[in-house]
Amino acid sequence: MRSILREIDDEYERERENLRRTLPNSNVKYRTLTMLKARHLQRRENYVRELSALLDSQA
């Protein structure tokens, strides 16, 4: 499960760097990066909750 979190983080970093390189500096770039971060955090949080629940059930 932790490898999934690492993969999600790595994917986010790759997407973010790609957008930072390719989009011109503008409000569109800022909004796009903000939406990407929000999507990443939401996706990651779902897995963190699942991992926590699994760990709690094993205790």
HELIX and SHEET records of a PDB file:
HELIX    1   1 ARG A    2  THR A   22  1                                  21    
HELIX    2   2 ASN A   27  GLN A   58  1                                  32    
END                                                                             
